[in-house]
Amino acid sequence: MKQFRKLPNEIQKALRTWTLLIEEEGISAMRIIPGYHDEPLKGQRQGQRSSRLSRGYRVYYKEQGQADIAIVSVAEMNKHEY
């Protein structure tokens, strides 16, 4: 993913950690970790969720699937404007 290679190294590492957590423990385990500030989005991004990778970077994703199987597709990663 071209966008991934442009991210700072610490953000690339945080995204890998986030991905491994979801793969190994499940999406519900990631959502209960307060540092990720995972939340559903509204407006134009309704149906997507956001997780914090750092104070400035977010990963926007969409979850598909049911019960025990969830497919998480990353829609975008960017520096969040405050």
Phi and psi restraints in degrees (range 20) as a CNS / XPLOR table:
assign (resid 1 and name C) (resid 2 and name N)
       (resid 2 and name CA) (resid 2 and name C) 1.0 -59.4 20.0 2
assign (resid 2 and name N) (resid 2 and name CA)
       (resid 2 and name C) (resid 3 and name N) 1.0 -42.0 20.0 2
assign (resid 2 and name C) (resid 3 and name N)
       (resid 3 and name CA) (resid 3 and name C) 1.0 -61.4 20.0 2
assign (resid 3 and name N) (resid 3 and name CA)
       (resid 3 and name C) (resid 4 and name N) 1.0 -37.9 20.0 2
assign (resid 3 and name C) (resid 4 and name N)
       (resid 4 and name CA) (resid 4 and name C) 1.0 -62.1 20.0 2
assign (resid 4 and name N) (resid 4 and name CA)
       (resid 4 and name C) (resid 5 and name N) 1.0 -43.8 20.0 2
assign (resid 4 and name C) (resid 5 and name N)
       (resid 5 and name CA) (resid 5 and name C) 1.0 -66.0 20.0 2
assign (resid 5 and name N) (resid 5 and name CA)
       (resid 5 and name C) (resid 6 and name N) 1.0 -21.0 20.0 2
assign (resid 5 and name C) (resid 6 and name N)
       (resid 6 and name CA) (resid 6 and name C) 1.0 -85.0 20.0 2
assign (resid 6 and name N) (resid 6 and name CA)
       (resid 6 and name C) (resid 7 and name N) 1.0 -11.2 20.0 2
assign (resid 6 and name C) (resid 7 and name N)
       (resid 7 and name CA) (resid 7 and name C) 1.0 -74.9 20.0 2
assign (resid 7 and name N) (resid 7 and name CA)
       (resid 7 and name C) (resid 8 and name N) 1.0 151.4 20.0 2
assign (resid 7 and name C) (resid 8 and name N)
       (resid 8 and name CA) (resid 8 and name C) 1.0 -59.0 20.0 2
assign (resid 8 and name N) (resid 8 and name CA)
       (resid 8 and name C) (resid 9 and name N) 1.0 150.6 20.0 2
assign (resid 8 and name C) (resid 9 and name N)
       (resid 9 and name CA) (resid 9 and name C) 1.0 -54.6 20.0 2
assign (resid 9 and name N) (resid 9 and name CA)
       (resid 9 and name C) (resid 10 and name N) 1.0 -40.5 20.0 2
assign (resid 9 and name C) (resid 10 and name N)
       (resid 10 and name CA) (resid 10 and name C) 1.0 -67.2 20.0 2
assign (resid 10 and name N) (resid 10 and name CA)
       (resid 10 and name C) (resid 11 and name N) 1.0 -29.7 20.0 2
assign (resid 10 and name C) (resid 11 and name N)
       (resid 11 and name CA) (resid 11 and name C) 1.0 -76.3 20.0 2
assign (resid 11 and name N) (resid 11 and name CA)
       (resid 11 and name C) (resid 12 and name N) 1.0 -37.5 20.0 2
assign (resid 11 and name C) (resid 12 and name N)
       (resid 12 and name CA) (resid 12 and name C) 1.0 -59.8 20.0 2
assign (resid 12 and name N) (resid 12 and name CA)
       (resid 12 and name C) (resid 13 and name N) 1.0 -43.6 20.0 2
assign (resid 12 and name C) (resid 13 and name N)
       (resid 13 and name CA) (resid 13 and name C) 1.0 -64.5 20.0 2
assign (resid 13 and name N) (resid 13 and name CA)
       (resid 13 and name C) (resid 14 and name N) 1.0 -41.8 20.0 2
assign (resid 13 and name C) (resid 14 and name N)
       (resid 14 and name CA) (resid 14 and name C) 1.0 -63.7 20.0 2
assign (resid 14 and name N) (resid 14 and name CA)
       (resid 14 and name C) (resid 15 and name N) 1.0 -38.0 20.0 2
assign (resid 14 and name C) (resid 15 and name N)
       (resid 15 and name CA) (resid 15 and name C) 1.0 -68.0 20.0 2
assign (resid 15 and name N) (resid 15 and name CA)
       (resid 15 and name C) (resid 16 and name N) 1.0 -39.7 20.0 2
assign (resid 15 and name C) (resid 16 and name N)
       (resid 16 and name CA) (resid 16 and name C) 1.0 -62.1 20.0 2
assign (resid 16 and name N) (resid 16 and name CA)
       (resid 16 and name C) (resid 17 and name N) 1.0 -42.7 20.0 2
assign (resid 16 and name C) (resid 17 and name N)
       (resid 17 and name CA) (resid 17 and name C) 1.0 -62.3 20.0 2
assign (resid 17 and name N) (resid 17 and name CA)
       (resid 17 and name C) (resid 18 and name N) 1.0 -44.9 20.0 2
assign (resid 17 and name C) (resid 18 and name N)
       (resid 18 and name CA) (resid 18 and name C) 1.0 -59.0 20.0 2
assign (resid 18 and name N) (resid 18 and name CA)
       (resid 18 and name C) (resid 19 and name N) 1.0 -45.9 20.0 2
assign (resid 18 and name C) (resid 19 and name N)
       (resid 19 and name CA) (resid 19 and name C) 1.0 -63.9 20.0 2
assign (resid 19 and name N) (resid 19 and name CA)
       (resid 19 and name C) (resid 20 and name N) 1.0 -45.8 20.0 2
assign (resid 19 and name C) (resid 20 and name N)
       (resid 20 and name CA) (resid 20 and name C) 1.0 -63.0 20.0 2
assign (resid 20 and name N) (resid 20 and name CA)
       (resid 20 and name C) (resid 21 and name N) 1.0 -39.4 20.0 2
assign (resid 20 and name C) (resid 21 and name N)
       (resid 21 and name CA) (resid 21 and name C) 1.0 -59.3 20.0 2
assign (resid 21 and name N) (resid 21 and name CA)
       (resid 21 and name C) (resid 22 and name N) 1.0 -45.1 20.0 2
assign (resid 21 and name C) (resid 22 and name N)
       (resid 22 and name CA) (resid 22 and name C) 1.0 -65.0 20.0 2
assign (resid 22 and name N) (resid 22 and name CA)
       (resid 22 and name C) (resid 23 and name N) 1.0 -42.9 20.0 2
assign (resid 22 and name C) (resid 23 and name N)
       (resid 23 and name CA) (resid 23 and name C) 1.0 -64.0 20.0 2
assign (resid 23 and name N) (resid 23 and name CA)
       (resid 23 and name C) (resid 24 and name N) 1.0 -42.3 20.0 2
assign (resid 23 and name C) (resid 24 and name N)
       (resid 24 and name CA) (resid 24 and name C) 1.0 -86.3 20.0 2
assign (resid 24 and name N) (resid 24 and name CA)
       (resid 24 and name C) (resid 25 and name N) 1.0 -38.5 20.0 2
assign (resid 24 and name C) (resid 25 and name N)
       (resid 25 and name CA) (resid 25 and name C) 1.0 -110.3 20.0 2
assign (resid 25 and name N) (resid 25 and name CA)
       (resid 25 and name C) (resid 26 and name N) 1.0 -19.4 20.0 2
assign (resid 25 and name C) (resid 26 and name N)
       (resid 26 and name CA) (resid 26 and name C) 1.0 101.5 20.0 2
assign (resid 26 and name N) (resid 26 and name CA)
       (resid 26 and name C) (resid 27 and name N) 1.0 158.6 20.0 2
assign (resid 26 and name C) (resid 27 and name N)
       (resid 27 and name CA) (resid 27 and name C) 1.0 -67.2 20.0 2
assign (resid 27 and name N) (resid 27 and name CA)
       (resid 27 and name C) (resid 28 and name N) 1.0 -32.0 20.0 2
assign (resid 27 and name C) (resid 28 and name N)
       (resid 28 and name CA) (resid 28 and name C) 1.0 -66.9 20.0 2
assign (resid 28 and name N) (resid 28 and name CA)
       (resid 28 and name C) (resid 29 and name N) 1.0 -32.2 20.0 2
assign (resid 28 and name C) (resid 29 and name N)
       (resid 29 and name CA) (resid 29 and name C) 1.0 -67.1 20.0 2
assign (resid 29 and name N) (resid 29 and name CA)
       (resid 29 and name C) (resid 30 and name N) 1.0 -39.5 20.0 2
assign (resid 29 and name C) (resid 30 and name N)
       (resid 30 and name CA) (resid 30 and name C) 1.0 -65.1 20.0 2
assign (resid 30 and name N) (resid 30 and name CA)
       (resid 30 and name C) (resid 31 and name N) 1.0 -39.8 20.0 2
assign (resid 30 and name C) (resid 31 and name N)
       (resid 31 and name CA) (resid 31 and name C) 1.0 -65.3 20.0 2
assign (resid 31 and name N) (resid 31 and name CA)
       (resid 31 and name C) (resid 32 and name N) 1.0 -24.4 20.0 2
assign (resid 31 and name C) (resid 32 and name N)
       (resid 32 and name CA) (resid 32 and name C) 1.0 -87.2 20.0 2
assign (resid 32 and name N) (resid 32 and name CA)
       (resid 32 and name C) (resid 33 and name N) 1.0 -6.2 20.0 2
assign (resid 32 and name C) (resid 33 and name N)
       (resid 33 and name CA) (resid 33 and name C) 1.0 -81.3 20.0 2
assign (resid 33 and name N) (resid 33 and name CA)
       (resid 33 and name C) (resid 34 and name N) 1.0 115.2 20.0 2
assign (resid 33 and name C) (resid 34 and name N)
       (resid 34 and name CA) (resid 34 and name C) 1.0 -58.2 20.0 2
assign (resid 34 and name N) (resid 34 and name CA)
       (resid 34 and name C) (resid 35 and name N) 1.0 -32.9 20.0 2
assign (resid 34 and name C) (resid 35 and name N)
       (resid 35 and name CA) (resid 35 and name C) 1.0 -63.0 20.0 2
assign (resid 35 and name N) (resid 35 and name CA)
       (resid 35 and name C) (resid 36 and name N) 1.0 -24.4 20.0 2
assign (resid 35 and name C) (resid 36 and name N)
       (resid 36 and name CA) (resid 36 and name C) 1.0 -80.5 20.0 2
assign (resid 36 and name N) (resid 36 and name CA)
       (resid 36 and name C) (resid 37 and name N) 1.0 -18.7 20.0 2
assign (resid 36 and name C) (resid 37 and name N)
       (resid 37 and name CA) (resid 37 and name C) 1.0 46.0 20.0 2
assign (resid 37 and name N) (resid 37 and name CA)
       (resid 37 and name C) (resid 38 and name N) 1.0 45.7 20.0 2
assign (resid 37 and name C) (resid 38 and name N)
       (resid 38 and name CA) (resid 38 and name C) 1.0 -67.9 20.0 2
assign (resid 38 and name N) (resid 38 and name CA)
       (resid 38 and name C) (resid 39 and name N) 1.0 133.9 20.0 2
assign (resid 38 and name C) (resid 39 and name N)
       (resid 39 and name CA) (resid 39 and name C) 1.0 -153.0 20.0 2
assign (resid 39 and name N) (resid 39 and name CA)
       (resid 39 and name C) (resid 40 and name N) 1.0 150.0 20.0 2
assign (resid 39 and name C) (resid 40 and name N)
       (resid 40 and name CA) (resid 40 and name C) 1.0 -74.2 20.0 2
assign (resid 40 and name N) (resid 40 and name CA)
       (resid 40 and name C) (resid 41 and name N) 1.0 149.7 20.0 2
assign (resid 40 and name C) (resid 41 and name N)
       (resid 41 and name CA) (resid 41 and name C) 1.0 -104.4 20.0 2
assign (resid 41 and name N) (resid 41 and name CA)
       (resid 41 and name C) (resid 42 and name N) 1.0 161.8 20.0 2
assign (resid 41 and name C) (resid 42 and name N)
       (resid 42 and name CA) (resid 42 and name C) 1.0 -121.8 20.0 2
assign (resid 42 and name N) (resid 42 and name CA)
       (resid 42 and name C) (resid 43 and name N) 1.0 178.3 20.0 2
assign (resid 42 and name C) (resid 43 and name N)
       (resid 43 and name CA) (resid 43 and name C) 1.0 68.2 20.0 2
assign (resid 43 and name N) (resid 43 and name CA)
       (resid 43 and name C) (resid 44 and name N) 1.0 -133.7 20.0 2
assign (resid 43 and name C) (resid 44 and name N)
       (resid 44 and name CA) (resid 44 and name C) 1.0 -65.2 20.0 2
assign (resid 44 and name N) (resid 44 and name CA)
       (resid 44 and name C) (resid 45 and name N) 1.0 -20.9 20.0 2
assign (resid 44 and name C) (resid 45 and name N)
       (resid 45 and name CA) (resid 45 and name C) 1.0 -101.6 20.0 2
assign (resid 45 and name N) (resid 45 and name CA)
       (resid 45 and name C) (resid 46 and name N) 1.0 15.7 20.0 2
assign (resid 45 and name C) (resid 46 and name N)
       (resid 46 and name CA) (resid 46 and name C) 1.0 -57.0 20.0 2
assign (resid 46 and name N) (resid 46 and name CA)
       (resid 46 and name C) (resid 47 and name N) 1.0 135.4 20.0 2
assign (resid 46 and name C) (resid 47 and name N)
       (resid 47 and name CA) (resid 47 and name C) 1.0 98.0 20.0 2
assign (resid 47 and name N) (resid 47 and name CA)
       (resid 47 and name C) (resid 48 and name N) 1.0 -12.3 20.0 2
assign (resid 47 and name C) (resid 48 and name N)
       (resid 48 and name CA) (resid 48 and name C) 1.0 -105.5 20.0 2
assign (resid 48 and name N) (resid 48 and name CA)
       (resid 48 and name C) (resid 49 and name N) 1.0 166.0 20.0 2
assign (resid 48 and name C) (resid 49 and name N)
       (resid 49 and name CA) (resid 49 and name C) 1.0 -127.7 20.0 2
assign (resid 49 and name N) (resid 49 and name CA)
       (resid 49 and name C) (resid 50 and name N) 1.0 163.4 20.0 2
assign (resid 49 and name C) (resid 50 and name N)
       (resid 50 and name CA) (resid 50 and name C) 1.0 -129.4 20.0 2
assign (resid 50 and name N) (resid 50 and name CA)
       (resid 50 and name C) (resid 51 and name N) 1.0 137.9 20.0 2
assign (resid 50 and name C) (resid 51 and name N)
       (resid 51 and name CA) (resid 51 and name C) 1.0 -127.9 20.0 2
assign (resid 51 and name N) (resid 51 and name CA)
       (resid 51 and name C) (resid 52 and name N) 1.0 143.9 20.0 2
assign (resid 51 and name C) (resid 52 and name N)
       (resid 52 and name CA) (resid 52 and name C) 1.0 -86.1 20.0 2
assign (resid 52 and name N) (resid 52 and name CA)
       (resid 52 and name C) (resid 53 and name N) 1.0 125.9 20.0 2
assign (resid 52 and name C) (resid 53 and name N)
       (resid 53 and name CA) (resid 53 and name C) 1.0 -93.8 20.0 2
assign (resid 53 and name N) (resid 53 and name CA)
       (resid 53 and name C) (resid 54 and name N) 1.0 -27.9 20.0 2
assign (resid 53 and name C) (resid 54 and name N)
       (resid 54 and name CA) (resid 54 and name C) 1.0 -158.4 20.0 2
assign (resid 54 and name N) (resid 54 and name CA)
       (resid 54 and name C) (resid 55 and name N) 1.0 -176.6 20.0 2
assign (resid 54 and name C) (resid 55 and name N)
       (resid 55 and name CA) (resid 55 and name C) 1.0 -59.4 20.0 2
assign (resid 55 and name N) (resid 55 and name CA)
       (resid 55 and name C) (resid 56 and name N) 1.0 -34.5 20.0 2
assign (resid 55 and name C) (resid 56 and name N)
       (resid 56 and name CA) (resid 56 and name C) 1.0 -103.6 20.0 2
assign (resid 56 and name N) (resid 56 and name CA)
       (resid 56 and name C) (resid 57 and name N) 1.0 -19.6 20.0 2
assign (resid 56 and name C) (resid 57 and name N)
       (resid 57 and name CA) (resid 57 and name C) 1.0 -109.9 20.0 2
assign (resid 57 and name N) (resid 57 and name CA)
       (resid 57 and name C) (resid 58 and name N) 1.0 139.9 20.0 2
assign (resid 57 and name C) (resid 58 and name N)
       (resid 58 and name CA) (resid 58 and name C) 1.0 -124.5 20.0 2
assign (resid 58 and name N) (resid 58 and name CA)
       (resid 58 and name C) (resid 59 and name N) 1.0 151.7 20.0 2
assign (resid 58 and name C) (resid 59 and name N)
       (resid 59 and name CA) (resid 59 and name C) 1.0 -113.4 20.0 2
assign (resid 59 and name N) (resid 59 and name CA)
       (resid 59 and name C) (resid 60 and name N) 1.0 129.6 20.0 2
assign (resid 59 and name C) (resid 60 and name N)
       (resid 60 and name CA) (resid 60 and name C) 1.0 -105.6 20.0 2
assign (resid 60 and name N) (resid 60 and name CA)
       (resid 60 and name C) (resid 61 and name N) 1.0 128.9 20.0 2
assign (resid 60 and name C) (resid 61 and name N)
       (resid 61 and name CA) (resid 61 and name C) 1.0 -142.7 20.0 2
assign (resid 61 and name N) (resid 61 and name CA)
       (resid 61 and name C) (resid 62 and name N) 1.0 165.0 20.0 2
assign (resid 61 and name C) (resid 62 and name N)
       (resid 62 and name CA) (resid 62 and name C) 1.0 -126.6 20.0 2
assign (resid 62 and name N) (resid 62 and name CA)
       (resid 62 and name C) (resid 63 and name N) 1.0 136.6 20.0 2
assign (resid 62 and name C) (resid 63 and name N)
       (resid 63 and name CA) (resid 63 and name C) 1.0 -106.0 20.0 2
assign (resid 63 and name N) (resid 63 and name CA)
       (resid 63 and name C) (resid 64 and name N) 1.0 132.6 20.0 2
assign (resid 63 and name C) (resid 64 and name N)
       (resid 64 and name CA) (resid 64 and name C) 1.0 -128.4 20.0 2
assign (resid 64 and name N) (resid 64 and name CA)
       (resid 64 and name C) (resid 65 and name N) 1.0 151.0 20.0 2
assign (resid 64 and name C) (resid 65 and name N)
       (resid 65 and name CA) (resid 65 and name C) 1.0 120.4 20.0 2
assign (resid 65 and name N) (resid 65 and name CA)
       (resid 65 and name C) (resid 66 and name N) 1.0 -178.2 20.0 2
assign (resid 65 and name C) (resid 66 and name N)
       (resid 66 and name CA) (resid 66 and name C) 1.0 -139.9 20.0 2
assign (resid 66 and name N) (resid 66 and name CA)
       (resid 66 and name C) (resid 67 and name N) 1.0 154.8 20.0 2
assign (resid 66 and name C) (resid 67 and name N)
       (resid 67 and name CA) (resid 67 and name C) 1.0 45.8 20.0 2
assign (resid 67 and name N) (resid 67 and name CA)
       (resid 67 and name C) (resid 68 and name N) 1.0 -112.9 20.0 2
assign (resid 67 and name C) (resid 68 and name N)
       (resid 68 and name CA) (resid 68 and name C) 1.0 -78.4 20.0 2
assign (resid 68 and name N) (resid 68 and name CA)
       (resid 68 and name C) (resid 69 and name N) 1.0 -17.2 20.0 2
assign (resid 68 and name C) (resid 69 and name N)
       (resid 69 and name CA) (resid 69 and name C) 1.0 -117.4 20.0 2
assign (resid 69 and name N) (resid 69 and name CA)
       (resid 69 and name C) (resid 70 and name N) 1.0 123.0 20.0 2
assign (resid 69 and name C) (resid 70 and name N)
       (resid 70 and name CA) (resid 70 and name C) 1.0 -129.0 20.0 2
assign (resid 70 and name N) (resid 70 and name CA)
       (resid 70 and name C) (resid 71 and name N) 1.0 136.1 20.0 2
assign (resid 70 and name C) (resid 71 and name N)
       (resid 71 and name CA) (resid 71 and name C) 1.0 -106.4 20.0 2
assign (resid 71 and name N) (resid 71 and name CA)
       (resid 71 and name C) (resid 72 and name N) 1.0 122.4 20.0 2
assign (resid 71 and name C) (resid 72 and name N)
       (resid 72 and name CA) (resid 72 and name C) 1.0 -108.9 20.0 2
assign (resid 72 and name N) (resid 72 and name CA)
       (resid 72 and name C) (resid 73 and name N) 1.0 119.8 20.0 2
assign (resid 72 and name C) (resid 73 and name N)
       (resid 73 and name CA) (resid 73 and name C) 1.0 -114.0 20.0 2
assign (resid 73 and name N) (resid 73 and name CA)
       (resid 73 and name C) (resid 74 and name N) 1.0 125.3 20.0 2
assign (resid 73 and name C) (resid 74 and name N)
       (resid 74 and name CA) (resid 74 and name C) 1.0 -78.0 20.0 2
assign (resid 74 and name N) (resid 74 and name CA)
       (resid 74 and name C) (resid 75 and name N) 1.0 123.1 20.0 2
assign (resid 74 and name C) (resid 75 and name N)
       (resid 75 and name CA) (resid 75 and name C) 1.0 -88.1 20.0 2
assign (resid 75 and name N) (resid 75 and name CA)
       (resid 75 and name C) (resid 76 and name N) 1.0 -35.7 20.0 2
assign (resid 75 and name C) (resid 76 and name N)
       (resid 76 and name CA) (resid 76 and name C) 1.0 -170.0 20.0 2
assign (resid 76 and name N) (resid 76 and name CA)
       (resid 76 and name C) (resid 77 and name N) 1.0 152.4 20.0 2
assign (resid 76 and name C) (resid 77 and name N)
       (resid 77 and name CA) (resid 77 and name C) 1.0 -131.6 20.0 2
assign (resid 77 and name N) (resid 77 and name CA)
       (resid 77 and name C) (resid 78 and name N) 1.0 133.2 20.0 2
assign (resid 77 and name C) (resid 78 and name N)
       (resid 78 and name CA) (resid 78 and name C) 1.0 -157.3 20.0 2
assign (resid 78 and name N) (resid 78 and name CA)
       (resid 78 and name C) (resid 79 and name N) 1.0 169.5 20.0 2
assign (resid 78 and name C) (resid 79 and name N)
       (resid 79 and name CA) (resid 79 and name C) 1.0 -80.1 20.0 2
assign (resid 79 and name N) (resid 79 and name CA)
       (resid 79 and name C) (resid 80 and name N) 1.0 123.1 20.0 2
assign (resid 79 and name C) (resid 80 and name N)
       (resid 80 and name CA) (resid 80 and name C) 1.0 -78.0 20.0 2
assign (resid 80 and name N) (resid 80 and name CA)
       (resid 80 and name C) (resid 81 and name N) 1.0 132.6 20.0 2
assign (resid 80 and name C) (resid 81 and name N)
       (resid 81 and name CA) (resid 81 and name C) 1.0 -88.5 20.0 2
assign (resid 81 and name N) (resid 81 and name CA)
       (resid 81 and name C) (resid 82 and name N) 1.0 130.5 20.0 2
